[in-house]
């Protein structure tokens, strides 16, 4: 096989769209329909959830399974949001100027750096 004989899904779909044959029309219409549906789902995410629910019902999944799946996805999305905020804070903390220096507080015991400069007596 030559390297030129390989195509990804996007390239194949574009190729189908460019075929002038009447036999390609059903696929072109389907692509237009699916593209329009996805654009609607982007503007209203509830449509995507309803489509997923309908697909799972067509595959014979129970209502309990569907509800558990949707709840699990919602929980995962919330967790992802929380961890992305944590990742942002981690990036900020590892910046060139550490956060404690910006606010003048030592992170271990919440004392200012000036009060920590005197040596401590160890007993």
Backbone as ProteinMPNN parsed JSONL, in Angstrom:
{"seq_chain_A": "XXXXXXXXXXXXXXXXXXXXXXXXXXXXXXXXXXXXXXXXXXXXXXXXXXXXXXXXXXXXXXXXXXXXXXXXXXXXXXXXXXXXXXXXXXXXXXXXXXXXXXXXXXXXXXXXXXXXXXXXXXX", "coords_chain_A": {"N_chain_A": [[0.84, -1.173, 0.0], [0.523, 2.195, -0.786], [1.516, 5.381, 0.587], [-0.108, 7.376, -0.35], [-2.556, 6.159, -0.629], [-4.029, 6.276, 1.644], [-6.473, 7.562, 3.841], [-8.11, 9.751, 6.15], [-11.171, 9.893, 8.15], [-12.4, 12.405, 7.764], [-11.307, 13.246, 5.307], [-12.297, 11.239, 3.603], [-15.058, 11.738, 3.758], [-15.182, 14.292, 2.657], [-14.34, 13.665, 0.112], [-16.48, 12.067, -0.77], [-18.454, 14.033, -0.834], [-17.609, 15.494, -3.002], [-18.088, 13.95, -5.229], [-19.708, 13.756, -8.327], [-21.819, 12.051, -8.935], [-25.175, 10.701, -9.231], [-25.645, 8.545, -7.57], [-24.282, 9.09, -5.283], [-25.782, 10.952, -4.002], [-27.694, 10.182, -1.886], [-25.943, 9.734, 0.292], [-24.737, 12.236, 0.482], [-26.965, 13.775, 1.23], [-27.521, 12.606, 3.697], [-25.174, 13.286, 5.084], [-25.46, 16.066, 5.161], [-27.776, 16.277, 6.725], [-26.983, 15.104, 9.189], [-24.887, 16.835, 9.856], [-26.334, 19.228, 10.198], [-27.944, 18.501, 12.388], [-25.959, 18.197, 14.366], [-25.035, 20.803, 14.546], [-27.303, 22.02, 15.626], [-27.303, 20.716, 18.096], [-25.025, 21.79, 19.219], [-25.831, 24.375, 19.758], [-27.902, 23.863, 21.502], [-27.435, 21.888, 24.013], [-29.118, 20.035, 25.271], [-30.453, 18.653, 23.325], [-28.559, 16.857, 22.39], [-28.368, 15.147, 24.565], [-30.922, 14.03, 24.547], [-30.83, 12.699, 22.097], [-28.85, 10.817, 22.642], [-30.159, 9.369, 24.655], [-32.324, 8.294, 23.161], [-30.913, 6.687, 21.357], [-29.743, 4.799, 23.089], [-32.076, 3.603, 24.035], [-32.984, 2.424, 21.68], [-31.057, 0.489, 21.432], [-31.849, -1.248, 23.344], [-31.43, -0.754, 26.05], [-32.182, -0.47, 29.558], [-34.379, 1.806, 31.377], [-33.365, 2.384, 33.883], [-30.624, 1.812, 33.543], [-29.986, 3.74, 31.617], [-30.479, 6.109, 33.065], [-28.562, 5.853, 35.112], [-26.235, 5.95, 33.58], [-26.374, 8.544, 32.48], [-26.298, 10.068, 34.818], [-23.777, 9.337, 35.75], [-22.169, 10.443, 33.738], [-22.695, 13.153, 34.125], [-21.624, 13.529, 36.679], [-18.928, 12.946, 36.135], [-18.342, 15.081, 34.416], [-18.593, 17.26, 36.176], [-16.512, 16.643, 37.949], [-14.35, 16.817, 36.207], [-14.436, 19.561, 35.657], [-13.753, 20.566, 38.179], [-11.158, 19.513, 38.527], [-9.865, 20.764, 36.434], [-9.791, 23.395, 37.267], [-8.169, 23.042, 39.478], [-5.834, 22.265, 38.151], [-5.222, 24.626, 36.852], [-4.655, 26.263, 39.045], [-2.41, 24.897, 39.985], [-0.619, 25.377, 37.894], [-0.365, 28.132, 38.182], [0.787, 28.278, 40.695], [3.261, 27.141, 40.207], [4.557, 29.022, 38.793], [6.967, 31.599, 37.829], [7.042, 33.485, 39.899], [6.364, 32.663, 43.046], [3.216, 32.066, 44.696], [3.082, 32.607, 47.579], [5.033, 34.624, 47.86], [3.895, 36.67, 46.463], [1.694, 37.412, 48.025], [2.858, 37.736, 50.475], [2.872, 35.825, 52.491], [3.781, 32.96, 54.299], [3.433, 29.637, 53.218], [3.316, 27.411, 54.978], [2.724, 27.962, 57.718], [1.235, 30.223, 57.758], [2.454, 32.599, 58.522], [4.08, 35.748, 58.258], [6.939, 36.255, 56.153], [8.874, 37.887, 57.251], [8.565, 37.655, 60.043], [9.496, 35.119, 60.398], [12.176, 35.184, 60.067], [13.849, 35.394, 62.297], [15.94, 33.313, 64.288], [14.868, 30.172, 65.641], [14.523, 28.887, 68.919], [15.574, 25.775, 69.915], [14.408, 23.334, 72.014]], "CA_chain_A": [[0.0, 0.0, 0.0], [1.272, 3.447, -0.839], [1.093, 6.401, 1.53], [-1.17, 8.165, -0.97], [-3.798, 5.394, -0.615], [-4.576, 6.337, 2.99], [-7.261, 8.771, 4.116], [-8.856, 9.716, 7.411], [-12.622, 9.994, 7.964], [-12.741, 13.72, 7.208], [-10.939, 13.245, 3.895], [-13.239, 10.386, 2.885], [-16.341, 12.426, 3.663], [-15.027, 15.378, 1.671], [-14.277, 13.011, -1.197], [-17.854, 11.689, -1.116], [-19.174, 15.26, -1.169], [-17.159, 16.026, -4.291], [-18.452, 13.037, -6.315], [-20.881, 14.309, -9.011], [-22.728, 10.967, -9.319], [-26.461, 10.655, -8.53], [-25.595, 7.487, -6.566], [-23.693, 9.659, -4.063], [-26.729, 11.905, -3.414], [-28.212, 9.797, -0.563], [-24.906, 9.944, 1.306], [-24.596, 13.682, 0.645], [-28.114, 14.239, 2.009], [-27.33, 12.143, 5.068], [-24.123, 14.117, 5.687], [-26.031, 17.389, 5.431], [-28.715, 16.121, 7.837], [-26.222, 14.884, 10.419], [-24.189, 18.085, 10.149], [-27.319, 20.173, 10.712], [-28.305, 18.055, 13.738], [-24.85, 18.496, 15.282], [-25.03, 22.256, 14.753], [-28.374, 22.291, 16.574], [-26.876, 20.228, 19.408], [-24.045, 22.724, 19.765], [-26.55, 25.525, 20.291], [-28.782, 23.383, 22.568], [-26.89, 20.594, 24.419], [-30.165, 19.105, 25.703], [-30.778, 17.814, 22.167], [-27.575, 15.769, 22.348], [-28.748, 14.198, 25.603], [-32.108, 13.311, 24.076], [-30.388, 11.79, 21.034], [-28.162, 9.702, 23.302], [-31.194, 8.57, 25.321], [-33.052, 7.555, 22.122], [-30.011, 5.655, 20.828], [-29.641, 3.735, 24.085], [-33.351, 2.881, 24.04], [-32.997, 1.584, 20.48], [-30.153, -0.638, 21.683], [-32.466, -2.117, 24.335], [-31.003, -0.461, 27.428], [-33.29, -0.164, 30.463], [-34.423, 3.195, 31.853], [-32.449, 2.48, 35.022], [-29.265, 1.877, 33.001], [-29.83, 5.048, 30.964], [-30.382, 7.129, 34.109], [-27.252, 5.704, 35.762], [-25.226, 6.417, 32.614], [-26.436, 10.007, 32.384], [-25.828, 10.593, 36.101], [-22.326, 9.145, 35.769], [-21.539, 11.435, 32.857], [-22.807, 14.46, 34.771], [-20.645, 13.527, 37.764], [-17.597, 13.039, 35.528], [-18.166, 16.445, 33.915], [-18.341, 18.129, 37.33], [-15.172, 16.327, 38.436], [-13.414, 17.378, 35.24], [-14.408, 21.0, 35.882], [-13.014, 20.823, 39.421], [-9.739, 19.236, 38.335], [-9.274, 21.746, 35.528], [-9.498, 24.557, 38.108], [-6.988, 22.666, 40.247], [-4.677, 22.297, 37.254], [-4.897, 26.036, 36.635], [-3.991, 26.739, 40.252], [-1.081, 24.293, 40.015], [0.216, 26.123, 36.944], [-0.097, 29.442, 38.761], [1.707, 28.1, 41.817], [4.596, 26.795, 39.736], [5.053, 30.122, 37.958], [8.261, 32.145, 38.239], [6.868, 34.155, 41.18], [5.476, 31.828, 43.861], [2.071, 32.738, 45.286], [3.353, 33.183, 48.902], [5.782, 35.869, 47.727], [2.981, 37.697, 45.98], [0.822, 37.863, 49.103], [3.657, 37.963, 51.67], [2.516, 34.857, 53.527], [4.441, 31.672, 54.157], [2.353, 28.661, 53.08], [3.262, 26.362, 56.001], [2.083, 28.322, 58.981], [0.512, 31.47, 57.565], [3.173, 33.707, 59.127], [4.797, 36.519, 57.253], [8.339, 35.847, 56.044], [9.688, 38.73, 58.13], [8.541, 37.129, 61.411], [10.189, 33.832, 60.413], [13.607, 35.357, 59.834], [14.618, 35.207, 63.521], [16.146, 31.882, 64.559], [14.036, 29.599, 66.698], [15.234, 28.176, 69.964], [15.167, 24.37, 69.964], [14.601, 22.839, 73.383]], "C_chain_A": [[0.89, 1.242, 0.0], [0.704, 4.435, 0.17], [-0.059, 7.228, 0.961], [-2.512, 7.445, -0.976], [-4.512, 5.46, 0.733], [-5.345, 7.65, 3.161], [-7.942, 8.629, 5.47], [-10.341, 9.94, 7.113], [-13.025, 11.328, 7.327], [-12.446, 13.774, 5.714], [-11.906, 12.393, 3.075], [-14.597, 11.068, 2.722], [-16.284, 13.583, 2.667], [-14.982, 14.817, 0.262], [-15.677, 12.618, -1.669], [-18.65, 12.922, -1.532], [-18.805, 15.776, -2.554], [-17.545, 15.143, -5.479], [-19.728, 13.556, -6.988], [-21.934, 13.254, -9.391], [-24.056, 11.042, -8.559], [-26.5, 9.563, -7.452], [-25.026, 7.998, -5.239], [-24.673, 10.594, -3.355], [-27.298, 11.454, -2.072], [-27.19, 10.014, 0.561], [-24.704, 11.433, 1.556], [-25.739, 14.244, 1.477], [-27.988, 13.826, 3.47], [-26.275, 12.985, 5.785], [-24.652, 15.504, 6.044], [-26.971, 17.328, 6.645], [-27.973, 15.974, 9.162], [-25.457, 16.151, 10.824], [-25.124, 19.123, 10.746], [-27.728, 19.801, 12.14], [-27.209, 18.385, 14.744], [-24.754, 19.988, 15.553], [-26.136, 22.655, 15.734], [-27.981, 21.854, 17.982], [-25.839, 21.152, 20.043], [-24.747, 23.937, 20.373], [-27.467, 25.138, 21.442], [-28.33, 21.985, 22.998], [-27.939, 19.583, 24.884], [-30.568, 18.182, 24.551], [-29.816, 16.628, 22.073], [-27.919, 14.708, 23.393], [-29.962, 13.373, 25.17], [-31.751, 12.321, 22.963], [-29.687, 10.572, 21.631], [-29.18, 8.777, 23.972], [-31.946, 7.714, 24.298], [-32.195, 6.421, 21.55], [-29.9, 4.493, 21.798], [-30.932, 2.923, 24.174], [-33.456, 1.954, 22.835], [-32.106, 0.356, 20.659], [-30.662, -1.551, 22.797], [-32.024, -1.883, 25.767], [-32.217, -0.098, 28.282], [-33.236, 1.306, 30.892], [-33.465, 3.401, 33.024], [-31.007, 2.619, 34.537], [-29.003, 3.247, 32.385], [-29.658, 6.145, 32.012], [-29.041, 7.06, 34.824], [-26.143, 6.234, 34.857], [-25.196, 7.941, 32.553], [-25.964, 10.665, 33.676], [-24.31, 10.464, 36.206], [-21.602, 10.145, 34.899], [-21.579, 12.821, 33.476], [-21.78, 14.587, 35.893], [-19.229, 13.672, 37.215], [-17.333, 14.45, 35.012], [-17.883, 17.42, 35.053], [-16.932, 17.915, 37.869], [-14.111, 16.91, 37.506], [-13.308, 18.888, 35.405], [-13.585, 21.341, 37.11], [-11.517, 20.612, 39.2], [-9.101, 20.224, 37.372], [-8.964, 23.033, 36.285], [-8.26, 24.273, 38.94], [-5.725, 22.693, 39.411], [-4.252, 23.736, 36.992], [-4.168, 26.596, 37.848], [-2.585, 26.174, 40.357], [-0.143, 25.035, 39.074], [0.581, 27.484, 37.517], [0.918, 29.321, 39.884], [3.123, 27.782, 41.357], [5.172, 27.862, 38.814], [6.365, 30.654, 38.532], [8.172, 32.844, 39.595], [5.895, 33.323, 42.003], [4.379, 32.657, 44.525], [2.372, 33.315, 46.671], [4.139, 34.485, 48.826], [4.884, 37.003, 47.252], [2.135, 38.264, 47.118], [1.573, 38.088, 50.405], [3.36, 37.01, 52.803], [3.262, 33.568, 53.26], [3.372, 30.59, 54.141], [2.241, 27.667, 54.229], [2.465, 26.771, 57.229], [1.403, 29.685, 58.935], [1.162, 32.653, 58.279], [3.887, 34.483, 58.038], [6.256, 36.086, 57.249], [9.221, 36.65, 57.0], [9.706, 38.157, 59.548], [9.255, 35.784, 61.513], [11.701, 33.994, 60.323], [14.423, 35.185, 61.127], [14.759, 33.725, 63.81], [15.289, 31.419, 65.719], [14.913, 28.848, 67.69], [14.695, 26.755, 70.02], [15.436, 23.864, 71.371], [14.619, 21.352, 73.457]], "O_chain_A": [[1.89, 1.304, 0.715], [-0.459, 4.331, 0.559], [-0.896, 7.725, 1.714], [-3.526, 8.064, -1.299], [-5.505, 4.761, 0.936], [-4.919, 8.703, 2.686], [-8.303, 7.528, 5.885], [-10.722, 10.151, 5.961], [-13.892, 11.367, 6.454], [-13.251, 14.292, 4.941], [-12.292, 12.782, 1.972], [-15.213, 10.98, 1.66], [-17.237, 13.817, 1.924], [-15.517, 15.415, -0.672], [-16.019, 12.816, -2.834], [-19.434, 12.863, -2.479], [-19.619, 16.43, -3.206], [-17.349, 15.545, -6.625], [-20.73, 13.777, -6.308], [-22.868, 13.578, -10.125], [-24.075, 11.403, -7.383], [-27.301, 9.647, -6.521], [-25.264, 7.399, -4.19], [-24.422, 10.991, -2.217], [-27.384, 12.283, -1.166], [-27.554, 10.434, 1.659], [-24.521, 11.854, 2.698], [-25.517, 15.095, 2.338], [-28.31, 14.6, 4.372], [-26.45, 13.353, 6.946], [-24.331, 16.047, 7.1], [-26.957, 18.224, 7.489], [-28.301, 16.644, 10.141], [-25.395, 16.491, 12.006], [-24.757, 19.822, 11.69], [-27.847, 20.672, 13.001], [-27.505, 18.81, 15.861], [-24.428, 20.397, 16.667], [-25.931, 23.529, 16.576], [-28.291, 22.542, 18.955], [-25.783, 21.28, 21.266], [-24.303, 24.465, 21.392], [-27.789, 25.981, 22.279], [-28.779, 20.993, 22.424], [-27.666, 18.382, 24.888], [-30.983, 17.047, 24.786], [-30.223, 15.523, 21.715], [-27.778, 13.512, 23.138], [-30.017, 12.165, 25.402], [-32.313, 11.227, 22.901], [-29.898, 9.442, 21.189], [-29.078, 7.554, 23.871], [-32.18, 6.53, 24.542], [-32.697, 5.328, 21.291], [-29.954, 3.333, 21.39], [-30.896, 1.707, 24.364], [-33.954, 0.834, 22.949], [-32.383, -0.701, 20.092], [-29.993, -2.518, 23.16], [-32.231, -2.746, 26.619], [-33.168, 0.509, 27.79], [-32.199, 1.962, 30.789], [-32.833, 4.45, 33.146], [-30.252, 3.443, 35.054], [-27.947, 3.844, 32.594], [-28.795, 7.012, 31.87], [-28.442, 8.096, 35.113], [-25.217, 6.894, 35.328], [-24.127, 8.551, 32.571], [-25.304, 11.703, 33.638], [-23.638, 11.374, 36.691], [-20.54, 10.643, 35.271], [-20.616, 13.58, 33.371], [-21.141, 15.628, 36.041], [-18.423, 14.428, 37.758], [-16.223, 14.962, 35.155], [-17.037, 18.304, 34.92], [-16.237, 18.873, 38.206], [-13.096, 17.435, 37.964], [-12.214, 19.444, 35.307], [-12.806, 22.294, 37.093], [-10.701, 21.428, 39.63], [-7.906, 20.497, 37.482], [-7.975, 23.7, 35.98], [-7.399, 25.138, 39.099], [-4.665, 23.095, 39.892], [-3.059, 24.031, 36.918], [-3.182, 27.318, 37.706], [-1.663, 26.878, 40.768], [1.009, 25.293, 39.425], [1.712, 27.942, 37.357], [1.808, 30.161, 40.015], [4.086, 28.118, 42.046], [6.167, 27.623, 38.131], [6.816, 30.213, 39.589], [9.13, 32.801, 40.368], [4.707, 33.283, 41.684], [4.596, 33.818, 44.874], [1.952, 34.441, 46.937], [3.931, 35.372, 49.654], [5.097, 38.163, 47.606], [1.889, 39.469, 47.165], [0.984, 38.587, 51.364], [3.574, 37.351, 53.966], [3.364, 33.132, 52.113], [2.474, 30.62, 54.982], [1.16, 27.12, 54.444], [1.629, 26.011, 57.719], [1.037, 30.233, 59.976], [0.474, 33.619, 58.607], [4.255, 33.92, 57.008], [6.752, 35.594, 58.263], [10.217, 36.13, 57.502], [10.753, 38.167, 60.197], [9.588, 35.353, 62.617], [12.432, 33.018, 60.491], [15.606, 34.854, 61.043], [13.818, 32.958, 63.607], [15.02, 32.171, 66.656], [15.923, 28.251, 67.318], [13.489, 26.553, 70.159], [16.56, 23.953, 71.865], [14.773, 20.789, 74.541]]}, "name": "protein", "num_of_chains": 1, "seq": "XXXXXXXXXXXXXXXXXXXXXXXXXXXXXXXXXXXXXXXXXXXXXXXXXXXXXXXXXXXXXXXXXXXXXXXXXXXXXXXXXXXXXXXXXXXXXXXXXXXXXXXXXXXXXXXXXXXXXXXXXXX"}
